[in-house]
């Protein structure tokens, strides 16, 4: 089970980088996969379901698969749902010009997500309990560290 441990800013919360692509387009280790674009994601234990911003949906060309009622701090309303592939890279991402290094990725395909209302300058994705509960998540406030393991 690959794990990622890092520090977090208490004013924002624990964030990770995730790859987002339209459903059924990420194929682990395959060259014909859709290019994965990464976004900053907040690990949000208060979210029932993983959510993407309208910016992510637009940039990745996600097509709505339906509507669902969402309630949160910004109110209640019907929002678009999407099917996506989401990849969690574990390992060091190579810098430009450097030889590729091995990166483990935990990939979830055909995940139903919701579009959330509002925007935040530090993240564009909310990782909800639908994903968090598939592994281990822990955070420590006294040393501002978190760990997430999926697999």
Secondary structure, DSSP 4 states (H G I P E B T S, - for coil): -EEEEEE-BTTTB-EEEEEEEETT---TT-TTSPPPEEEEEEE-TT-SS-EE-HHHHHHTTPPP-EEEEEEETTEEEEEEEEEEEEEEEESPPPPTTSPP---EEEEEEEEEEEEPSS-BTTBSEEE-HHHHTTEEEEEETTTTEEEEEE-
